[in-house]
Amino acid sequence: MSTDLLTLDLIAQNPTLVTQTIHLNKTTGSEKSLFRPLLHNDIFALQQFLECLSERARRFATYPSYDLQCAQTYYNEINQNETLQMVAITENGKIIALFKFNFHLVEFDIKRYRKYGIELNQDSDIQFAPCIMDEYQNQHLGSKLLYLMINLAKRLGKKRIIAWAGVLIDNEQAIRFYEKNNFQISREKYIVEDGYERYDGILQLS
């Protein structure tokens, strides 16, 4: 593997390696945000982000909770070896999106994709989960951030991105988002431990 690839250790040592400035055009004017790794001093901004999610967003995001306890869980994952948490954060410190990579594939996912004729690989595949604050949805922010995540996945040496825990079958907005951005959606339902029916989605990186 090429020595110029990024690693989680390199990102932890220097988050600016993956920090990007994004511009969002709103009716009130252009808004600038940073897209960067979640940092230790973000815990209360993350708590506010979670608490402000609508009931609909909470159902589709399916986080364990939407409070300080959940923010603390993500705080504890910073600089660990299994996840990378990227946030879009405004100039005044408001988190408006949380996009996550999961590097650890579990046997449940590996066996399920094998049924589709796809052999998942810990080295080349990575799982992805997005969440955007309600007021910032439907403004092309998701596609902008996904583009940055795709480039980041490539810099990490990954070949495919998998929708982490799939997508709820009644989340038409998310299904359209994934399909618009070239994910292959299986349309074969499966159920995880939360009891919800989901579809799988996978994106082959060029």
C-alpha positions as CSV (number, residue, x, y, z in Angstrom):
1,M,0.0,0.0,0.0
2,S,1.3,3.4,-0.9
3,T,3.1,5.3,1.9
4,D,1.3,8.5,1.0
5,L,-2.1,7.2,2.0
6,L,-3.8,8.8,5.0
7,T,-4.2,6.8,8.3
8,L,-6.3,7.5,11.3
9,D,-3.1,8.2,13.3
10,L,-2.0,10.8,10.9
11,I,-5.5,12.5,11.0
12,A,-5.5,12.4,14.8
13,Q,-2.0,14.0,14.9
14,N,-3.0,16.7,12.3
15,P,-6.8,17.2,11.7
16,T,-6.0,19.9,9.2
17,L,-5.0,17.2,6.7
18,V,-8.7,16.5,6.1
19,T,-10.2,19.9,6.9
20,Q,-12.1,21.6,4.1
21,T,-13.9,24.9,3.8
22,I,-17.5,24.7,2.4
23,H,-19.8,27.4,1.2
24,L,-23.5,27.1,1.4
25,N,-25.8,29.5,-0.5
26,K,-28.9,30.3,1.6
27,T,-31.7,32.8,1.1
28,T,-30.0,34.9,3.8
29,G,-26.7,34.8,1.9
30,S,-23.6,32.7,1.7
31,E,-22.6,30.8,4.8
32,K,-19.1,29.4,5.4
33,S,-18.4,26.3,7.4
34,L,-15.5,24.0,8.1
35,F,-15.8,20.2,7.4
36,R,-13.3,18.6,9.8
37,P,-12.8,15.8,12.3
38,L,-14.8,16.0,15.5
39,L,-12.6,17.4,18.2
40,H,-12.6,17.1,22.0
41,N,-13.9,20.6,22.5
42,D,-16.9,19.9,20.3
43,I,-18.9,17.9,22.8
44,F,-21.5,20.5,23.8
45,A,-21.9,21.6,20.2
46,L,-22.5,18.0,19.3
47,Q,-25.0,17.7,22.1
48,Q,-26.9,20.7,20.8
49,F,-26.8,19.2,17.3
50,L,-28.4,16.0,18.5
51,E,-31.0,17.7,20.7
52,C,-32.1,19.9,17.8
53,L,-32.8,17.0,15.4
54,S,-36.5,16.6,14.6
55,E,-38.5,13.4,15.5
56,R,-38.4,12.4,11.8
57,A,-34.6,13.0,11.6
58,R,-34.1,11.0,14.8
59,R,-36.0,8.0,13.5
60,F,-34.0,7.9,10.3
61,A,-30.7,8.5,12.0
62,T,-31.4,5.9,14.7
63,Y,-28.7,7.1,17.1
64,P,-28.8,5.4,20.6
65,S,-30.0,8.7,22.1
66,Y,-30.1,12.5,21.3
67,D,-28.5,14.0,24.3
68,L,-25.2,14.6,26.2
69,Q,-24.8,10.9,26.8
70,C,-24.8,10.2,23.1
71,A,-22.4,13.1,22.5
72,Q,-20.2,11.7,25.2
73,T,-20.1,8.3,23.4
74,Y,-18.9,10.0,20.2
75,Y,-16.5,12.0,22.2
76,N,-15.0,8.8,23.6
77,E,-14.6,7.5,20.0
78,I,-12.3,10.4,19.0
79,N,-8.9,9.1,17.8
80,Q,-10.0,5.5,18.2
81,N,-9.2,3.0,15.5
82,E,-12.7,2.0,14.3
83,T,-14.5,5.3,13.4
84,L,-13.8,8.7,11.9
85,Q,-16.3,11.4,12.7
86,M,-16.5,14.4,10.5
87,V,-18.6,17.5,11.3
88,A,-19.7,20.5,9.3
89,I,-19.4,23.4,11.7
90,T,-20.3,27.0,11.2
91,E,-18.1,30.0,12.0
92,N,-20.0,30.5,15.2
93,G,-19.4,26.9,16.3
94,K,-22.7,25.3,15.4
95,I,-22.5,21.7,14.1
96,I,-24.9,21.3,11.2
97,A,-23.9,17.9,10.0
98,L,-22.3,14.7,11.3
99,F,-20.8,12.2,8.8
100,K,-19.2,9.1,10.0
101,F,-16.9,6.4,8.6
102,N,-16.7,2.9,10.3
103,F,-13.7,0.9,9.5
104,H,-14.7,-2.4,11.3
105,L,-16.9,-4.7,9.2
106,V,-19.0,-7.2,11.3
107,E,-19.8,-10.8,10.2
108,F,-23.5,-10.0,9.9
109,D,-22.7,-7.5,7.1
110,I,-20.1,-9.7,5.5
111,K,-22.5,-12.7,5.2
112,R,-25.4,-10.5,4.0
113,Y,-23.4,-9.0,1.2
114,R,-22.0,-12.4,0.2
115,K,-25.6,-13.3,-0.6
116,Y,-25.5,-10.5,-3.2
117,G,-22.3,-12.0,-4.7
118,I,-20.2,-9.2,-3.1
119,E,-17.2,-10.2,-0.9
120,L,-16.5,-7.4,1.5
121,N,-12.9,-6.7,2.5
122,Q,-11.7,-5.0,5.7
123,D,-8.9,-3.3,3.9
124,S,-10.8,-1.9,0.9
125,D,-14.3,-1.3,2.2
126,I,-15.6,1.3,4.6
127,Q,-19.0,2.0,6.0
128,F,-20.6,5.5,5.9
129,A,-23.5,7.2,7.8
130,P,-24.6,10.8,7.2
131,C,-26.8,13.1,9.3
132,I,-27.7,16.7,8.6
133,M,-29.6,19.2,10.8
134,D,-33.2,19.6,9.5
135,E,-32.8,23.3,8.5
136,Y,-29.8,22.5,6.3
137,Q,-31.4,19.6,4.4
138,N,-32.5,20.0,0.7
139,Q,-29.8,22.6,0.1
140,H,-27.3,20.2,-1.6
141,L,-25.1,20.1,1.5
142,G,-25.4,16.3,1.7
143,S,-24.0,15.9,-1.8
144,K,-21.2,18.4,-1.1
145,L,-20.1,16.6,2.0
146,L,-20.5,13.1,0.4
147,Y,-18.1,14.3,-2.3
148,L,-15.6,15.2,0.3
149,M,-16.1,11.9,2.1
150,I,-15.5,10.0,-1.2
151,N,-12.2,11.8,-1.7
152,L,-11.3,11.1,1.9
153,A,-12.1,7.4,1.5
154,K,-9.8,7.3,-1.5
155,R,-7.0,9.0,0.5
156,L,-7.5,6.3,3.1
157,G,-7.0,3.6,0.4
158,K,-10.6,2.5,0.2
159,K,-12.3,1.1,-2.9
160,R,-15.9,0.9,-1.9
161,I,-18.3,2.8,0.5
162,I,-21.1,0.9,2.2
163,A,-24.2,2.5,3.7
164,W,-23.6,1.8,7.4
165,A,-26.6,-0.2,8.7
166,G,-28.3,0.4,5.3
167,V,-31.1,2.8,4.8
168,L,-34.7,2.5,6.2
169,I,-37.0,1.3,3.4
170,D,-39.4,4.2,4.0
171,N,-36.7,6.8,4.0
172,E,-37.4,7.9,0.4
173,Q,-35.3,11.0,0.8
174,A,-32.2,9.0,1.8
175,I,-32.8,6.4,-1.0
176,R,-33.0,9.2,-3.6
177,F,-29.8,10.8,-2.1
178,Y,-27.9,7.6,-2.3
179,E,-29.1,6.7,-5.8
180,K,-28.5,10.2,-7.1
181,N,-24.9,9.8,-5.9
182,N,-24.4,6.5,-7.7
183,F,-24.9,4.0,-4.8
184,Q,-26.4,0.7,-5.8
185,I,-29.4,0.1,-3.6
186,S,-30.2,-3.6,-3.2
187,R,-34.0,-3.3,-2.7
188,E,-33.8,-6.6,-0.8
189,K,-35.1,-6.0,2.7
190,Y,-33.3,-7.1,5.9
191,I,-33.9,-6.5,9.6
192,V,-31.4,-5.5,12.2
193,E,-31.7,-5.7,16.0
194,D,-33.7,-2.4,16.2
195,G,-36.5,-4.1,14.3
196,Y,-36.6,-1.7,11.3
197,E,-36.5,-3.0,7.7
198,R,-33.6,-1.7,5.6
199,Y,-32.0,-1.8,2.2
200,D,-28.3,-2.1,1.6
201,G,-26.3,0.4,-0.5
202,I,-22.8,0.3,-1.9
203,L,-20.7,2.7,-4.0
204,Q,-17.8,1.6,-6.1
205,L,-15.0,4.2,-6.1
206,S,-13.3,4.9,-9.3
